[in-house]
Amino acid sequence: MISIVETKNPKLLASLAEDVQNLHARLYPETFKPFELNAMEEAMENLLQDPTCRSYVAKKDEVAIGYVLCFIREIKENAFHFNIKSIYIDQICVLKGYEKTGAGTLLMNQIESLAKELNIQKIELDHWSANTVAASFFRRRGYGLNKERLFKFL
């Protein structure tokens, strides 16, 4: 049985970030650093200090197997757009060996429950283009393309 629990433990989140950080470093070595535990613990601690940050851990038999970290965002109405309130999923990861256990779906369901609880109708996320596993997972959950960000190295 997999359970989802809220956490503010930067050491736990940092330990769970290794797989996804190293995946990004392999896919985009010009952008991402390889995983380094102390630096990741400090980064997680800084993220968790934001009062709009929420983080949850998936546990199987009391062993942490994945996490999701998100932010509640609000952009005030202005001349360009109406008030926009959303939850932005900044990070989600399920450890190798625990994929396809339902942990990722349960983590996403937790964020959807949080959105309903806060009366937020929009959940946003992004993923790196080369991460086709993530793209497929999100699309199966009903997430679609809204905006594209292009770049050019000079």
N, C-alpha and C positions, 0 to 999 in steps of 0.2 A: 504494500500500500504506500502510495506517495502522498505526502502532506506538504502544504505550503504554509510557511510561517514568515511573518515580517521580521526583519533584522536591521540593526544599525551597527553591525559588527564589521569594521573595515578589514580586519585580518581574515575573517571568514570569506568575505566577498573577494578579497585579493587572491586568496588561494584558489577560488573557483574561476578566476579570470584567466588563468594560465593558458588553457587550451585555445580560447578565442583570441587572446593576444598573440600567441605564437602563430595561429592561422593567419591573422592579419599581417604579421611580420613576414610570413612566407609569400603571401599574395602581393603585398605592397611594401617591399623592403626599403623603398625610398621614402616611405611615410611613417611606418610603424617600427618601433623598437621591439626587440625580443623581450619576453617577460623577465622581469626582475622583481622579486617578491617585496623587498623593502620599498622600492619606488612605487609599486602598485598599492601597497598598504597605505602609504602617504596620500596617493591620489584618491583612493577610496575614502579615506578619512575626510579629505577636503570636499569631495562630492556630497558626502553624507551630512556635512554641516549646513548645506542649503536647506532651508525650511520647506521648500517645495519638493524635496527628494523623498521618494519612497523606494524601499528595496525589500525583496522577498526571496526566500530560499526554498527550493524543492528538496525534500528529504525522503529518502527511502530507508526504512529500518533505522531511522535516526542518523543516517549518513547523508551529508549535504551533497547533492548531485547536480545542482544547477541554480541559477539565480536570474532575476530580472531587476533592473534599476531604471526608474523613470522619474520624470519631473512633471509637476503640474504647472502648466503655462497659461498665462493670460496676457493677451495683447489688447490694450484698450482701443476702443473705437477711435478712428481718426478720419481724415479726409479721404483716405484710400479704401478703408474697409470697416466693416462692423466689428464689434467686440468679438474676439476669438479666444475661446477657452478650450484647452485640450490637455491630454496627457501625452507626453513625448517619451517613448521607450528609447532610452539611451543605450542600454546594454541588455542582452539576454544571452545566456549560454547554458547548455546542458553538457555535462562532461562526457568524454568519449567512453563508450561502453554502456551509456545510459540513454543514448538516442533511441527514439521509437519506443520509449516506455510510457509516453504520455506526459512526461515531466514538462516539456516545452508547452504543450497545450494547457496544462494546469497553470503554469506561470502566466500565460496569456489570458486565461480565464480570470485569474486574480486581478489583472489590470483592468479587464472589462468590468468586473464587479466593482472595483474602486471607482471607475468612471461613472457607473450607474449610481453608486452611493453619493458621489459628489455632483450628480446631475450634469455630467460632461458628456456630450454627444460625439466627440471626436478624439480618436487615438491616432497618434502619428508615430512613425518610426522610419528609419532608413537602414540600408545595408549597402555594403560595398558590392559593386557589380560582379566581381569575380566570385563572390560567395553565393554560388548557385543553390546550395543546400538551404541557406537562409531565405533566399528569394522564393524558392518553391514552398517552404514552410509557411511563410507569410501569405502568399497568394492562396494557398489551400485554406487558410483561416479567413479569407475574404478581404484581405488588404490589397489595394490596387494603387497603381501609379497616379500621382497627383502632380508632381513637379519633377523636372529633371535638372540636375546640376552638372554642368559640363566643365571641363578644365583643359588646359593646354600647358605643358611644360615648355619653358623657354631655355 
